[in-house]
Amino acid sequence: MRKYNIWRPIMLILVVFVTRSLVTTVCLLFGMSEESAGSVAMIGMIIAALIMYNRMMKTTRRK
């Protein structure tokens, strides 16, 4: 485990949970049911995690 950065997974988890709460809140404000808002939030979490992971790994691949 050479040069393991503990902050990357922590940042990934934080971004995912913030995205989930933001998307859920916005969906509920627009009148969606809680189940539908949760489903949309799950999709938003997955997309945010993939984007964040790709951006973090882009700098690692260049070295």
C-alpha positions as CSV (number, residue, x, y, z in Angstrom):
1,M,0.0,0.0,0.0
2,R,2.5,2.5,-1.2
3,K,1.3,6.2,-1.1
4,Y,-2.2,5.3,0.0
5,N,-4.3,8.5,0.3
6,I,-7.0,8.1,3.0
7,W,-8.8,11.3,2.0
8,R,-9.9,10.0,-1.4
9,P,-12.3,7.4,-0.2
10,I,-13.6,9.8,2.5
11,M,-14.2,12.5,-0.1
12,L,-15.9,10.0,-2.3
13,I,-18.3,9.0,0.5
14,L,-19.0,12.6,1.5
15,V,-19.8,13.6,-2.1
16,V,-22.1,10.7,-2.5
17,F,-24.1,11.4,0.7
18,V,-24.3,15.1,0.0
19,T,-25.5,14.4,-3.5
20,R,-28.1,12.0,-2.2
21,S,-29.5,14.5,0.3
22,L,-29.5,17.3,-2.2
23,V,-31.3,15.3,-4.9
24,T,-33.8,13.9,-2.5
25,T,-34.6,17.4,-1.1
26,V,-35.0,18.9,-4.6
27,C,-37.2,16.1,-5.8
28,L,-39.4,16.4,-2.7
29,L,-39.7,20.2,-3.2
30,F,-40.9,19.5,-6.7
31,G,-43.7,17.3,-5.4
32,M,-42.3,13.8,-6.0
33,S,-43.2,10.9,-3.7
34,E,-40.6,9.8,-1.2
35,E,-40.0,6.5,-3.0
36,S,-39.5,8.1,-6.4
37,A,-37.3,10.8,-4.9
38,G,-35.2,8.0,-3.2
39,S,-34.8,6.2,-6.6
40,V,-33.7,9.4,-8.4
41,A,-31.3,10.1,-5.5
42,M,-29.8,6.6,-5.9
43,I,-29.2,7.3,-9.6
44,G,-27.7,10.6,-8.7
45,M,-25.4,9.0,-6.1
46,I,-24.1,6.5,-8.7
47,I,-23.4,9.1,-11.3
48,A,-21.7,11.4,-8.7
49,A,-19.5,8.5,-7.5
50,L,-18.5,7.5,-11.0
51,I,-17.6,11.1,-12.0
52,M,-15.7,11.6,-8.7
53,Y,-13.8,8.3,-9.1
54,N,-12.9,9.1,-12.7
55,R,-11.5,12.5,-11.8
56,M,-9.5,11.1,-8.9
57,M,-8.0,8.3,-11.1
58,K,-7.2,10.6,-14.0
59,T,-4.4,12.2,-12.0
60,T,-3.1,8.7,-10.9
61,R,-3.0,7.4,-14.4
62,R,-0.9,10.3,-15.7
63,K,2.0,9.7,-13.3
